[in-house]
Amino acid sequence: MSKRKLKILTIAEKVNVINMVEQGGKKNYEVANAFGIPSSTLSTILKNKTKIISNFKLQPTRKKIKLAEFPNLDSSLFKWYIQCKNSNLPISGPILKEKANIFAKSLGYTNFKNSTGWLDKWKKRNNITLRKPCSLNMPASKDQLSIQWKNDILTIINEYSPNEIFTADETGLFYKCLPADSTQQLSYSGVDCRDGKRSKERVTVLLCTNMSGTEKVKPLLIGKCIKPRCFKGVKSLPVDYESNPKSWMTALLWNKWLKQFDEKLFMENRKIILLIDNCTAHVTVPNLKAITIKFLPMDRTSKFQPLDHGIIQNFKGFYRKEVIRKITLHNELQNTISIDLLQAIRITDKSWRQVTSEMISNSFRKAGFQHPGIHFVEKTSSNQEPCQEKNYPEWSYIIQKYNLMPEFTFNNYVQIDENLTVCSSLNDSEDAGLTNYVCNNDKDNNVTSKKVSFKEATKALGILRNFIETTKGMNDIHFEALGTLEDAMDKIKHTETSSII
């Protein structure tokens, strides 16, 4: 007597089995009979419910479950492949293998072996076939692709309010650079700045903001050292700080930042769209709850990235302006100025706060993103454009102090680090796992931040108020800043009292 051949269910059918058991109100044997499977097979399906559903979400058309040894790597590489395909970028086997290595390192898969056999199985699991482009079909021009992308993205972002449309981008910063050093450092512009002294005196800053300019996310600053000596005694920073030997963005740091941002938005019950460039560090993090990522066209990033249309330059203008203010102050006190990493963090925070919502919304408009729910201002105030030398007479003092060449302008100083590398290249093997680097040669000022009591801080605030009230020429701006400090002290006092209770 021949044995009856068992029916093999597809993933979709197995999902239907699970749904019928959990939601259909039928008994297990009734479901088994309905699908023509034995009770033991049904038990196995229910036991592997989580794996079946996750595989179905990843690839609904897949017939069989072929579990990968590295599921996160599989899904990340597949999503990256889809992004490249949607952007009409050429993809080959060697490129996929190189990208798989980057993902493996960023995800911590130290035992991953990237072989041709593994790639063939990955393609088979994801129903991918790599074909050479047909020479008979003329590819669309870059302008046509840009127009198509823009039309598609404008349709999508109109479903969001201006407060929920975000963009993020990195920029390199020579944080120690003084005007006296600028004429020498002009030759650094456009250089990778990977090693040596220049690498140590640079940081990468990630800026993120929404279209309306009402929400500027706390900057992420990436330095070279894990624990610089100038951080000694410091318990809180106004920015998020990370480190690696290159002082640039890696897939590991991007994943960490994106997950934290997503979790914050999810807790606030918000949904946003995030526009970013498709660089190798910006890997897609799976299972984002609140963020929908849209990549800018790879060959038109500077055209469509709002941060490249004035926001980053505005931020850097305020940064350089603050450095010059410190130079003037130190000169009056007859002190030598040196910007360490802690001071750079403070200046970064202050400079980012000074970028106005008008500047941000106008930069979105310049990049081609218009929204019916936002009003764009055609003219900007002088405070929005710190790079205009006619509105900044202190630059004349700097020219005389450092005997700078007349052709060296404030704009030159602002743009000194315009083209610094901010993330690793596709074939860079050091893309991930760099945050364990310990900096033993940090030459930042060895200044320890002394612990200050609440009583001492309150006394200092009283001295500051007395100074403002007894100084001629003080206006609403100074008293408003003083009130902000007093409110902050009240919140600190309330926090300390609550912790004691």
Order of alpha helices (4+ residues) and beta strands (2+ residues): alpha-alpha-alpha-alpha-alpha-alpha-alpha-alpha-beta-alpha-alpha-beta-beta-beta-alpha-beta-beta-alpha-alpha-alpha-alpha-alpha-alpha-alpha-alpha
